[in-house]
């Protein structure tokens, strides 16, 4: 019986192709809009999450901030907002099973390296050993700084692959670069560093410096070396990397409580310790993006309601045109449920065909839309399932009333209908 109703429905659609297509158009537009928005939204969400994770999903930012940002701060207050090296040591000793590394860095300015006719712009950054863990910096060649370099503040440097290409050519030999001395011009003062390692350059590490808009790369030196250059060993903030399996969000709270107790005398009522995990930021950003995508998708889904009204309208017209057919079937013994099922099936098939076309159109638009915005298209399988089921539900909902009207027709009146 169901198969027979489907055949009748398809015959009716074929007999009125243009009218059926116009009826489907609202469903097609609604489904396509939802699928396209969900695809672009998922693509944006994944891109944002990947970018945030590249900064370290296990990282926790630690700093000290005033309770009132509008209050004027004295020199004594400035001292209260600093971390001392012994505070960091105590923190690591307190949580040896949770903390993998602690990252501290200090900028030492921007400069220019020139060898023969080759020039490279660099941002010099003094870093602790944990910085490379925190920022997921891997060496392509050479070595990280030694404990002696961190302790004594030696003039050693780790440069990027982009720097090596600019100075030594695209076909540079890493063994020739490592051990090479480079002279950096920082505000007309020259400092010589020995290159000990080359790290893989990330695209998001490129920045535009002040030299004719040329791109600069990061040159890393030991933290104490930067302190010696700046004549300042201030630590205002740090990043803590937790070990695998540690909940960064809950540990951030635990660490905040410990540091607040440890520095209670200097914090007083004026300052507070901030511990904020990247994982919580990733979660918040993901939820925010998903909520925004869902809200826009719901607005787009209004077109499906409009399409459903169109289905109801065309089914009402179809029933009116086929009144004598309905009367004949009822006179031959067709039950009300059979008549109702016939027209509900027709409404469902119209919506289902429109939904399938809408899915294809939506995937194409979503794919090109995501690519145009610079994201890798991420197809939402769940949105496809929902769209198919929603299309069928619309067919049932908006087809029920006309179908019920057809089923309740008096066969004698239907046969008399002109």
DRENBA-523108 format. One line per 10 residues: number of its first residue (from 1); their letters; for each residue x, y, z of N, C-alpha, C. Coordinates in steps of 0.05 Angstrom, whole numbers. Each point is the difference from the previous one (the first is absolute). Layout:
! DRENBA-523108
NUM = a = X,Y,Z,X,Y,Z,X,Y,Z; ...
This chain:
! DRENBA-523108
1 = xxxxxxxxxx = 17,-24,0,-17,24,0,17,25,0; 21,0,17,18,23,1,14,5,-27; 9,-22,-12,13,2,-26,-19,11,-21; -25,-9,1,-20,10,-19,-4,30,3; -2,8,26,-4,29,5,24,17,-10; 24,-11,3,24,14,-10,-1,2,-30; -9,-21,-14,-2,1,-29,-20,21,-8; -23,1,14,-20,20,-7,10,28,5; 15,3,22,11,27,6,20,9,-21; 18,-18,-9,19,7,-21,-14,6,-26
11 = xxxxxxxxxx = -21,-15,-6,-15,5,-25,-13,28,1; -10,8,23,-12,26,3,21,22,-3; 24,-5,12,22,20,-2,9,3,-29; 2,-23,-15,8,1,-28,-21,15,-17; -25,-4,7,-21,13,-16,-1,30,3; 11,10,22,1,29,6,28,8,8; 19,-3,-18,28,4,6,6,28,10; -9,20,-14,6,28,7,-13,7,27; -25,-8,3,-13,6,26,13,-14,23; 8,-25,-5,14,-15,22,27,12,6
21 = xxxxxxxxxx = 14,9,-20,26,12,4,-2,26,16; -20,16,-7,-4,26,15,-8,-6,28; -15,-22,5,-7,-8,27,24,-8,16; 18,-14,-14,25,-10,13,19,23,6; -2,22,-15,20,21,1,5,11,28; -22,3,15,3,10,28,16,-20,17; -6,-26,-4,15,-20,14,29,-1,-8; 5,2,-26,27,0,-11,17,23,12; -12,24,-1,14,24,10,5,-3,30; -20,-9,15,4,-2,29,21,-20,8
31 = xxxxxxxxxx = -1,-24,-12,19,-21,6,28,8,-9; 2,12,-24,26,9,-11,13,21,19; -17,18,9,10,22,18,11,-12,26; -15,-19,12,8,-12,25,26,-16,-4; 1,-16,-21,24,-16,-5,25,17,-5; -4,21,-17,22,18,-6,10,15,25; -18,9,16,8,15,24,14,-19,20; -11,-24,3,13,-19,18,28,-8,-10; 3,-3,-26,26,-7,-11,20,22,5; -7,24,-7,18,23,5,6,4,29
41 = xxxxxxxxxx = -21,-3,17,3,3,29,19,-21,12; -3,-25,-9,17,-21,10,29,4,-10; 3,11,-24,27,5,-11,13,22,16; -14,21,7,11,22,16,7,-10,28; -18,-16,12,4,-10,27,26,-17,1; 3,-18,-19,23,-18,0,26,16,-4; -1,21,-18,23,16,-5,8,15,26; -20,12,14,6,15,24,11,-19,22; -12,-23,2,10,-20,21,28,-8,-6; 6,-6,-26,27,-8,-7,20,22,5
51 = xxxxxxxxxx = -8,25,-5,18,22,5,6,3,30; -22,-3,16,4,3,29,16,-23,11; -4,-24,-11,15,-23,9,29,2,-7; 6,14,-22,28,4,-8,15,16,21; -15,16,16,13,15,22,3,-17,25; -11,-24,-1,4,-19,23,-26,-3,15; -14,-23,-4,-25,-5,14,5,-6,29; 25,-8,7,7,-6,28,12,24,15; 1,23,-13,13,23,12,-19,15,19; 12,11,21,-15,17,19,15,26,3
61 = xxxxxxxxxx = -13,22,-6,12,26,4,-2,8,29; 22,10,11,1,8,28,11,29,1; -15,17,14,8,28,3,-13,12,25; 8,24,6,-12,14,23,-12,26,-10; -24,6,7,-14,24,-10,-13,15,24; -4,26,-3,-12,15,21,-30,-5,1; -12,2,24,-28,-4,3,-15,23,-14; 11,24,1,-12,23,-14,20,10,-21; -7,-4,-25,17,8,-22,3,30,-3; -18,15,12,0,29,-2,17,13,22
71 = xxxxxxxxxx = 8,-16,19,16,11,23,29,6,-9; 11,22,11,28,7,-6,18,-19,15; 22,-8,-13,18,-19,12,27,13,6; 10,-5,24,25,11,8,23,-20,-7; 25,8,5,22,-18,-5,-2,-25,17; -10,3,25,-3,-22,18,-21,-20,-12; -21,12,-11,-21,-16,-13,11,-16,-23; 18,13,-16,12,-13,-23,16,-24,9; 14,3,23,16,-22,10,-18,-23,8; -24,6,11,-19,-21,9,-10,-16,-23
81 = xxxxxxxxxx = 0,11,-24,-11,-14,-24,21,-17,-14; 24,-2,12,21,-16,-13,2,-27,14; 10,-20,-16,6,-26,10,30,-1,4; 8,-12,22,29,-4,5,7,-29,-9; 25,-4,-9,9,-27,-8,-5,-21,21; 3,7,26,-4,-19,21,-30,-9,2; -18,19,-8,-28,-7,0,-6,-22,-20; 13,3,-24,-3,-20,-21,11,-27,9; 23,1,13,13,-25,10,-19,-14,20; -11,15,18,-18,-11,20,-25,-12,-13
91 = xxxxxxxxxx = -10,13,-21,-23,-10,-14,5,-27,-13; 23,-2,-13,7,-26,-13,5,-22,21; 12,8,23,5,-20,21,-27,-9,13; -19,18,1,-26,-6,12,-16,-19,-18; 2,3,-26,-17,-17,-18,18,-14,-20; 18,-17,8,18,-14,-19,-15,-20,-18; -23,-11,9,-14,-19,-15,-20,13,-20; -4,26,3,-19,14,-18,14,17,-21; 23,12,8,13,20,-17,21,-13,-17; -2,4,-27,20,-11,-18,22,21,-5
101 = xxxxxxxxxx = -8,25,-3,20,22,-5,-12,27,7; 17,19,5,-8,28,5,14,18,-20; -16,16,-14,11,17,-21,1,29,9; 23,12,-2,4,29,5,15,11,-23; -8,24,-9,15,12,-22,3,30,5; 19,12,-14,5,29,2,10,10,-26; -14,20,-12,8,11,-25,25,17,3; 18,-3,-20,25,15,0,3,19,-23; -23,5,-13,0,19,-22,1,-13,-28; -2,17,-20,2,-9,-28,26,9,-12
111 = xxxxxxxxxx = 10,-15,-19,25,6,-12,3,-10,-28; 23,4,-11,6,-8,-28,26,-15,-1; 0,-22,-15,24,-15,-4,8,3,-29; 25,7,-5,9,3,-28,27,-15,-3; 0,-18,-19,24,-15,-7,3,2,-31; 22,13,-8,5,5,-28,-24,17,-11; -14,-10,-20,-23,15,-11,-27,-10,10; 1,-18,19,-25,-12,11,-8,14,26; -26,5,3,-10,14,24,-25,-14,10; -2,-1,27,-23,-12,12,-8,16,25
121 = xxxxxxxxxx = -26,5,3,-10,15,23,-8,-20,22; 7,5,25,-6,-18,21,-12,14,24; -18,-14,14,-10,8,26,14,-17,21; 16,12,17,17,-16,19,-17,-4,25; -1,-25,8,-16,-7,23,15,-19,18; 5,9,25,13,-17,20,-21,-20,12; 7,-25,1,-19,-20,9,12,-20,19; -17,-11,17,8,-22,17,-3,-26,-15; 10,-22,12,-1,-26,-14,-29,-9,-5; -18,8,18,-28,-8,-3,-14,14,-22
131 = xxxxxxxxxx = 11,21,-11,-12,15,-21,-4,-17,-25; 20,-17,-6,-1,-17,-24,-22,-21,3; -5,-9,25,-21,-19,5,-27,13,-2; -2,24,13,-25,14,0,-10,8,-28; 19,8,-17,-8,9,-27,5,-21,-21; 5,-25,8,3,-22,-18,20,6,-23; 23,10,8,20,7,-20,20,-24,-2; 1,-10,-24,17,-23,-5,24,8,-17; 23,-11,6,24,7,-15,2,-18,-25; 9,13,-21,5,-14,-25,29,-10,0
141 = xxxxxxxxxx = 17,16,12,29,-7,1,12,13,25; 22,-11,9,15,11,22,-11,-8,27; 3,16,20,-7,-7,28,-14,24,14; -15,-7,21,-11,21,17,23,11,18; -6,21,15,20,11,17,8,-19,23; 25,1,8,9,-17,22,-7,13,27; 1,-16,21,-4,11,27,20,22,6; 24,-3,-10,21,20,5,-8,27,-13; -12,-2,-24,-8,24,-15,-22,15,15; -19,-16,12,-21,13,15,10,12,26
151 = xxxxxxxxxx = 19,-14,12,11,9,26,18,25,-3; 17,0,-20,20,21,-3,-9,23,-19; -20,-6,-17,-10,20,-19,20,4,-23; 6,-22,-14,19,2,-22,-13,12,-25; 16,10,-18,-9,12,-25,-4,-22,-21; -19,-17,5,-7,-21,-19,-29,6,-10; -6,-11,-24,-26,6,-12,-11,-25,-15; -26,-1,-1,-14,-20,-16,-17,17,-21; 5,-6,-25,-13,16,-21,-20,-17,-16; -16,13,-16,-20,-14,-16,10,-10,-27
161 = xxxxxxxxxx = -14,-18,-11,7,-10,-27,-2,23,-20; -19,19,4,-3,23,-18,24,18,2; 10,3,24,25,16,4,23,-12,-14; 3,-27,3,23,-14,-13,-2,2,-30; -24,-1,-11,-4,3,-29,8,27,-10; -8,21,16,6,27,-9,31,6,2; 12,-9,20,29,6,4,18,-19,-15; -6,-25,0,18,-20,-11,-10,-13,-26; -23,9,-10,-11,-10,-25,-19,-23,5; -18,-4,-20,-21,-21,2,12,-28,3
171 = xxxxxxxxxx = 23,-4,-12,13,-27,1,21,-1,22; -5,14,22,21,1,21,5,-28,12; 25,-3,10,8,-24,14,-2,5,30; -18,-15,14,-4,5,28,25,-2,16; 18,-18,-7,25,-3,14,18,25,-2; -3,15,-22,15,24,-3,-12,23,16; -27,0,4,-13,21,14,5,-2,30; -4,-25,11,4,-4,28,30,3,7; 6,17,19,27,6,6,10,26,-12; -17,11,-18,7,25,-14,-6,24,18
181 = xxxxxxxxxx = 18,20,0,-4,24,15,-15,21,-18; -20,12,12,-15,21,-15,-1,25,17; 3,23,-13,0,25,14,-26,14,-4; -13,7,23,-27,13,-1,3,29,6; -12,17,-18,0,29,5,-26,7,14; 3,7,25,-24,9,16,4,29,7; -15,17,-13,2,29,5,29,9,-3; 13,-8,-21,28,8,-6,20,-11,20; -8,-19,16,19,-14,17,2,-29,-9; 24,-10,-3,4,-26,-12,6,-21,22
191 = xxxxxxxxxx = -14,-22,-2,4,-22,19,4,-25,-16; 20,-16,7,6,-25,-15,-12,-24,15; -14,-17,-15,-11,-24,11,10,-24,-16; 3,-22,13,7,-25,-13,-25,-17,-4; -6,-7,-24,-24,-16,-6,5,-29,9; -18,-11,17,3,-27,9,-23,-18,-10; -21,12,-11,-22,-17,-10,-17,15,-20; -16,-15,-15,-18,11,-20,-28,-13,5; -20,17,4,-26,-11,5,-18,3,-25; -20,-17,-2,-18,1,-23,-19,24,3
201 = xxxxxxxxxx = 1,16,-21,-16,25,0,-30,-6,-3; -16,12,17,-29,-2,-3,-10,25,-14; -21,-3,-16,-10,23,-16,-10,22,18; -13,-7,23,-11,20,17,21,15,17; 26,-8,-3,21,13,15,12,24,-16; -7,2,-25,10,22,-16,-14,26,9; 16,21,2,-11,26,8,13,21,-17; -13,23,-2,11,22,-16,15,19,18; 25,2,-5,17,17,16,0,29,-10; 18,15,12,1,29,-7,20,6,-22
211 = xxxxxxxxxx = 11,-20,-13,19,5,-22,-14,-3,-26; -11,22,-10,-13,1,-26,-22,-21,-4; -12,-8,23,-22,-19,-1,9,-29,-5; 27,-5,2,10,-27,-4,-10,-19,22; -3,-25,-7,-8,-19,20,23,-7,19; -6,-2,26,20,-8,20,-6,-28,10; 21,-13,9,-4,-26,13,12,2,28; -7,-20,17,9,0,27,28,-12,3; 17,13,14,26,-11,7,0,-4,31; 4,-24,8,-2,-6,29,28,-1,12
221 = xxxxxxxxxx = 2,12,24,25,0,15,-7,-9,29; 20,-8,16,-6,-7,28,-12,23,15; -18,-6,19,-15,20,14,20,19,15; 20,-11,13,18,17,15,16,19,-19; 5,-9,-24,14,17,-20,-17,25,-6; -26,-4,-3,-18,22,-5,-1,18,24; -1,-12,24,0,17,25,25,17,1; 23,-12,-7,25,16,1,-1,23,-20; -11,-6,-24,-2,21,-20,-19,22,8; -22,-7,13,-20,20,8,6,12,28
231 = xxxxxxxxxx = 20,-11,14,5,8,28,-25,-1,16; -15,-21,-4,-26,-3,13,-8,-30,1; -4,-11,24,-8,-28,2,-28,-3,10; -17,18,-8,-28,0,10,-16,-23,-13; -16,-14,17,-18,-21,-9,-29,8,8; -15,9,-20,-28,8,6,-19,-23,-5; 7,-18,-17,-18,-22,-6,16,-25,-9; -14,-22,-1,13,-25,-9,-22,-19,-11; 8,-20,-14,-18,-20,-9,8,-27,11; -19,-14,12,6,-26,12,-12,-22,-18
241 = xxxxxxxxxx = 16,-19,-8,-9,-23,-16,-5,-24,18; -25,-10,0,-6,-23,17,7,-26,-15; 5,-21,16,7,-26,-12,-25,-13,-12; 5,-20,-17,-21,-14,-13,-19,-13,21; -26,3,-5,-19,-12,19,-9,18,22; 13,23,3,-8,19,21,-21,19,-11; -21,4,15,-22,18,-8,10,29,4; 6,13,-22,11,27,2,-19,20,13; -26,-3,-5,-19,19,11,-1,-2,30; -3,-24,11,-1,-3,29,27,6,14
251 = xxxxxxxxxx = 22,-7,-14,26,5,12,6,30,1; -11,15,-20,4,29,0,-12,12,26; -23,-10,9,-12,10,25,17,-8,24; 10,-25,0,17,-9,22,26,16,1; 12,6,-22,24,15,-1,-5,29,9; -22,11,-9,-7,27,8,-2,2,30; -13,-19,13,-3,0,29,27,-1,14; 18,-17,-11,26,-3,13,16,26,-3; 1,12,-24,15,24,-4,-11,23,16; -27,1,3,-12,21,16,9,-2,29
261 = xxxxxxxxxx = 1,-24,10,9,-5,28,30,7,2; 16,-8,-19,29,4,0,7,29,-1; -15,16,-15,6,29,-3,-20,17,15; -13,-11,20,-22,15,14,10,27,11; 25,0,11,10,24,12,3,23,-20; 9,-6,-24,4,21,-20,-25,7,-16; -18,-20,-2,-25,5,-14,-19,19,15; -3,-6,26,-18,16,17,-28,0,-11; -14,22,2,-27,3,-10,0,13,-27; 23,6,-11,2,16,-24,5,-16,-26
271 = xxxxxxxxxx = 11,-25,4,7,-15,-24,-11,-29,2; -1,-13,-23,-9,-28,-1,16,-15,-20; 3,-26,5,14,-18,-19,-20,-10,-21; 8,2,-25,-17,-10,-22,13,-25,-11; -16,-21,-2,8,-25,-13,-21,-8,-20; 6,2,-25,-20,-5,-21,12,-21,-20; -15,-22,-3,10,-21,-18,-9,4,-28; 17,-7,-19,-7,1,-28,-24,-19,-6; -1,-22,15,-21,-20,-5,-28,13,5; -2,16,21,-25,13,6,-7,20,-22
281 = xxxxxxxxxx = 21,14,-11,-5,19,-21,-9,-15,-26; 13,-24,-5,-8,-16,-23,-29,-9,3; -8,-8,24,-27,-10,5,-20,23,-4; 6,23,12,-17,23,-2,-4,9,-29; 23,1,-15,-1,8,-28,-16,-19,-17; 4,-26,5,-15,-21,-14,-30,2,5; -7,3,25,-29,3,7,-12,25,-12; 15,21,1,-10,26,-11,-4,-2,-30; 19,-12,-14,-2,-4,-29,-24,-18,-7; -3,-22,15,-22,-18,-5,-27,13,5
291 = xxxxxxxxxx = -1,16,21,-25,13,7,-8,20,-22; 21,15,-10,-5,19,-21,-9,-14,-26; 13,-22,-7,-7,-15,-24,-29,-11,3; -6,-10,24,-27,-11,4,-21,22,-2; 6,23,11,-20,22,-1,-5,9,-28; 21,3,-16,-3,8,-28,-15,-22,-16; 6,-25,7,-13,-23,-14,-30,0,6; -7,6,24,-28,0,8,-15,23,-15; 14,22,-4,-12,22,-16,-4,-9,-28; 20,-14,-11,-2,-10,-28,-22,-21,-2
301 = xxxxxxxxxx = -5,-14,22,-20,-22,-1,-28,11,-3; -3,27,4,-27,12,-4,-9,-5,-29; 19,-1,-18,-7,-5,-28,-13,-27,-3; 7,-19,17,-13,-27,-1,-29,2,8; -6,17,20,-28,4,8,-16,12,-23; 13,20,-14,-14,12,-23,-4,-21,-22; 20,-17,-4,-2,-22,-19,-22,-19,8; -3,-6,26,-21,-17,9,-28,11,-6; -2,26,4,-26,13,-7,-6,-3,-29; 21,2,-17,-4,-4,-28,-9,-28,-7
311 = xxxxxxxxxx = 11,-20,15,-9,-28,-4,-29,-3,8; -8,12,22,-28,-2,8,-18,13,-21; 8,22,-10,-16,14,-21,-3,-17,-25; 22,-11,-9,-1,-16,-25,-16,-26,4; 3,-11,24,-16,-25,6,-29,6,1; -8,23,10,-28,8,0,-11,3,-28; 17,13,-17,-8,3,-28,-2,-27,-14; 19,-17,6,1,-27,-13,-25,-16,8; -8,1,25,-23,-14,10,-25,10,-13; -2,26,-4,-23,12,-13,-2,-9,-28
321 = xxxxxxxxxx = 23,-2,-14,0,-8,-28,-7,-30,-3; 5,-16,21,-3,-29,-1,-24,-9,16; -19,18,4,-23,-7,17,-15,-24,-11; -5,-1,-26,-14,-22,-12,15,-26,3; 27,2,-3,17,-24,4,-4,-11,28; 0,18,20,-3,-8,28,-27,-13,4; -21,13,-12,-27,-12,2,-1,-27,-12; 12,-4,-23,0,-27,-13,13,-21,17; 24,7,12,14,-19,17,-16,-7,25; -13,20,11,-16,-6,24,-24,-16,-7
331 = xxxxxxxxxx = -12,5,-24,-23,-16,-8,8,-29,-5; 25,-4,-8,9,-28,-5,10,-13,26; -3,14,22,6,-13,26,26,9,13; 13,20,-10,24,10,13,-6,12,27; 15,-7,20,-5,10,27,12,28,3; -10,15,21,10,27,4,30,0,5; 10,-20,14,29,-1,6,17,-4,-25; -12,-14,-20,15,-4,-25,1,26,-16; -22,15,0,0,25,-14,19,20,13; 0,0,27,17,18,14,30,-7,-5
341 = xxxxxxxxxx = 6,-26,1,27,-9,-4,10,8,-28; -18,-2,-20,8,7,-27,10,29,-2; -15,18,11,8,29,-2,22,8,19; 2,-13,23,22,5,18,26,-10,-13; -1,-23,-13,23,-11,-15,9,19,-21; -19,12,-14,7,19,-22,14,24,12; -10,10,22,12,24,13,28,-7,9; 3,-24,12,27,-8,10,20,-2,-23; -9,-12,-22,18,-4,-23,8,27,-12; -19,18,-2,7,27,-10,21,13,18
351 = xxxxxxxxxx = -4,-1,26,19,12,19,27,-15,0; -2,-27,-2,25,-16,0,17,6,-25; -12,1,-23,15,7,-24,11,28,2; -16,19,10,10,27,4,23,1,20; -2,-17,21,21,-1,20,26,-11,-11; -2,-21,-17,24,-11,-12,14,20,-18; -16,13,-17,11,21,-18,13,22,17; -14,8,22,10,21,17,27,-8,13; 2,-25,8,25,-10,12,23,3,-20; -4,-9,-24,21,2,-21,8,29,-5
361 = xxxxxxxxxx = -20,17,-3,5,29,-4,14,12,24; -9,-7,24,12,11,24,29,-9,4; 6,-25,-7,28,-10,2,18,15,-19; -10,4,-24,16,15,-20,5,28,9; -21,14,8,3,28,9,18,1,25; -4,-18,19,16,-1,24,29,-5,-5; 6,-18,-19,27,-6,-7,14,24,-12; -13,12,-20,13,24,-13,1,24,20; -20,2,17,0,22,19,22,-2,20; 5,-25,10,21,-4,20,27,5,-14
371 = xxxxxxxxxx = 4,-10,-24,25,3,-14,5,30,-6; -21,14,-7,3,29,-6,9,15,24; -8,-9,24,8,13,25,26,-10,11; 13,-18,-15,26,-10,8,0,-23,19; -23,-14,3,-2,-23,18,-3,-26,-16; 8,-22,13,-5,-26,-12,-28,-8,6; -16,-7,-21,-28,-6,4,-3,-25,18; -18,3,19,-6,-22,19,-30,-6,-2; -7,-22,-13,-28,-7,-5,-12,-10,26; -24,10,7,-14,-9,24,-19,-23,-7
381 = xxxxxxxxxx = 8,-24,7,-16,-24,-6,-27,2,15; 2,10,25,-25,1,16,-20,19,-12; 10,22,-13,-19,19,-12,-14,-13,-24; 14,-18,-14,-12,-14,-22,-23,-18,10; 6,-16,21,-21,-17,11,-24,16,10; 7,22,14,-22,17,10,-17,11,-22; 14,9,-22,-15,12,-22,-18,-20,-13; 9,-25,-4,-17,-21,-12,-24,-5,18; 5,-4,25,-22,-6,19,-19,24,2; 11,24,0,-17,24,3,-17,3,-25
391 = xxxxxxxxxx = 12,-6,-24,-16,2,-24,-24,-19,0; 5,-25,10,-21,-19,2,-21,9,20; 10,11,22,-19,10,21,-17,22,-11; 11,18,-16,-15,21,-12,-22,-11,-18; 7,-21,-15,-19,-13,-18,-24,-11,16; 6,-13,22,-21,-11,17,-17,22,12; 14,20,11,-14,21,15,-18,17,-18; 11,9,-23,-15,17,-17,-17,-15,-20; 5,-26,-3,-17,-16,-17,-24,-13,14; 2,0,27,-21,-13,16,-28,13,-4
401 = xxxxxxxxxx = -1,26,2,-26,14,-1,-14,-4,-27; 14,4,-23,-13,-5,-25,-7,-30,-4; 17,-18,10,-5,-28,-3,-25,-8,17; -2,11,23,-23,-6,17,-26,10,-13; 2,24,-12,-23,11,-14,-9,-18,-23; 20,-11,-14,-6,-18,-22,-13,-26,10; 11,-10,23,-11,-25,11,-28,3,10; -8,23,9,-27,5,11,-20,7,-21; 7,1,-25,-19,7,-21,-22,-21,-2; -24,10,-5,-23,-17,-6,3,-10,-28
411 = xxxxxxxx = 1,-27,-5,4,-10,-27,-21,9,-20; -26,4,9,-21,8,-18,5,29,-9; 7,18,20,6,27,-7,24,3,-17; 20,-18,5,25,1,-16,-5,-8,-29; -18,-20,-4,-6,-9,-27,-16,21,-15; -15,16,14,-16,21,-12,16,25,-7; 25,1,12,16,25,-3,8,4,-29; -4,25,-9,8,7,-28,25,17,1
